[in-house]
Amino acid sequence: MINTLIYFGTDIENESIVSDEKFDEFLDVELADKVDGFSVSEITGYWKGTKEKTKIVSIFHEEEDYNLIRLLHKIALNYKDKFKQESVLIVKQKLESVDFI
Protein backbone atom coordinates (compact mmCIF):
# COMPACT_ATOMS: atom_id res chain seq x y z
CA MET A 1 0.00 0.00 0.00
CA ILE A 2 1.18 3.53 -0.86
CA ASN A 3 0.25 6.87 0.65
CA THR A 4 0.78 9.57 -1.95
CA LEU A 5 0.99 13.10 -0.58
CA ILE A 6 0.67 16.07 -2.91
CA TYR A 7 1.79 19.46 -1.56
CA PHE A 8 0.00 22.42 -3.14
CA GLY A 9 1.34 25.88 -2.31
CA THR A 10 -1.21 28.67 -2.37
CA ASP A 11 0.85 31.78 -3.21
CA ILE A 12 0.37 32.92 -6.82
CA GLU A 13 3.53 34.65 -8.07
CA ASN A 14 3.42 37.16 -5.20
CA GLU A 15 0.16 38.64 -6.51
CA SER A 16 -2.48 36.78 -4.54
CA ILE A 17 -3.33 33.39 -3.09
CA VAL A 18 -5.40 30.38 -4.05
CA SER A 19 -8.48 30.79 -1.85
CA ASP A 20 -10.03 27.85 -0.03
CA GLU A 21 -12.99 28.11 -2.41
CA LYS A 22 -10.78 27.99 -5.53
CA PHE A 23 -8.83 25.05 -4.11
CA ASP A 24 -12.03 23.15 -3.31
CA GLU A 25 -13.36 23.85 -6.82
CA PHE A 26 -10.10 22.56 -8.29
CA LEU A 27 -10.35 19.32 -6.30
CA ASP A 28 -14.03 18.91 -7.17
CA VAL A 29 -13.22 19.07 -10.89
CA GLU A 30 -9.86 17.30 -10.96
CA LEU A 31 -10.03 14.62 -8.26
CA ALA A 32 -13.23 14.16 -6.23
CA ASP A 33 -15.08 11.81 -8.57
CA LYS A 34 -11.96 10.01 -9.81
CA VAL A 35 -10.84 8.28 -6.59
CA ASP A 36 -12.59 6.44 -3.77
CA GLY A 37 -11.38 8.90 -1.15
CA PHE A 38 -8.71 11.33 -0.05
CA SER A 39 -7.90 13.70 2.80
CA VAL A 40 -6.89 17.35 2.73
CA SER A 41 -4.73 18.97 5.42
CA GLU A 42 -3.58 22.55 5.72
CA ILE A 43 -0.10 23.41 6.95
CA THR A 44 2.28 26.32 6.88
CA GLY A 45 5.09 25.67 4.42
CA TYR A 46 8.17 27.58 3.37
CA TRP A 47 9.36 27.90 -0.22
CA LYS A 48 12.66 29.67 -0.87
CA GLY A 49 12.47 31.46 2.48
CA THR A 50 8.87 32.63 2.11
CA LYS A 51 6.08 31.33 4.32
CA GLU A 52 2.87 30.25 2.61
CA LYS A 53 -0.29 28.33 3.36
CA THR A 54 0.03 24.84 1.85
CA LYS A 55 -2.58 22.16 1.24
CA ILE A 56 -1.67 18.48 1.39
CA VAL A 57 -3.82 15.91 -0.38
CA SER A 58 -3.29 12.36 0.90
CA ILE A 59 -4.43 9.32 -1.09
CA PHE A 60 -3.96 5.67 -0.14
CA HIS A 61 -3.68 3.27 -3.08
CA GLU A 62 -2.14 0.07 -4.33
CA GLU A 63 1.47 0.34 -5.44
CA GLU A 64 0.76 -0.88 -8.97
CA ASP A 65 -2.10 1.57 -9.66
CA TYR A 66 -0.33 3.25 -12.57
CA ASN A 67 -3.51 4.90 -13.88
CA LEU A 68 -3.94 6.68 -10.54
CA ILE A 69 -0.28 7.66 -10.42
CA ARG A 70 -0.56 9.19 -13.92
CA LEU A 71 -3.76 10.98 -12.88
CA LEU A 72 -2.07 12.47 -9.79
CA HIS A 73 0.86 13.73 -11.87
CA LYS A 74 -1.60 15.28 -14.34
CA ILE A 75 -3.48 16.97 -11.48
CA ALA A 76 -0.21 18.37 -10.11
CA LEU A 77 0.71 19.75 -13.56
CA ASN A 78 -2.78 21.24 -14.00
CA TYR A 79 -2.54 22.96 -10.61
CA LYS A 80 0.94 24.23 -11.41
CA ASP A 81 -0.28 25.77 -14.69
CA LYS A 82 -3.61 27.10 -13.43
CA PHE A 83 -2.24 28.77 -10.30
CA LYS A 84 1.21 29.75 -11.65
CA GLN A 85 3.20 27.54 -9.29
CA GLU A 86 6.92 26.96 -9.71
CA SER A 87 6.44 23.35 -8.59
CA VAL A 88 4.12 20.90 -6.85
CA LEU A 89 5.66 18.28 -4.56
CA ILE A 90 4.54 14.64 -4.77
CA VAL A 91 5.73 12.20 -2.11
CA LYS A 92 5.04 8.46 -2.28
CA GLN A 93 5.35 6.61 1.01
CA LYS A 94 5.39 2.83 1.02
CA LEU A 95 3.40 1.59 3.99
CA GLU A 96 3.96 -1.72 5.69
CA SER A 97 0.40 -2.13 6.88
CA VAL A 98 -2.93 -0.33 6.46
CA ASP A 99 -6.21 -1.50 7.98
CA PHE A 100 -9.62 -0.07 7.15
CA ILE A 101 -11.90 -1.03 10.03
ABEGO torsion letter per residue (X at the ends): XBBBBBBBBABBGGABBBBAAAAAAAAAAAAAAABABBBBBBBBBBBGGBBBBBBBBBBBBBAABAAAAAAAAAAAAAAAAAAGBABBBBBBBBBABBBBX
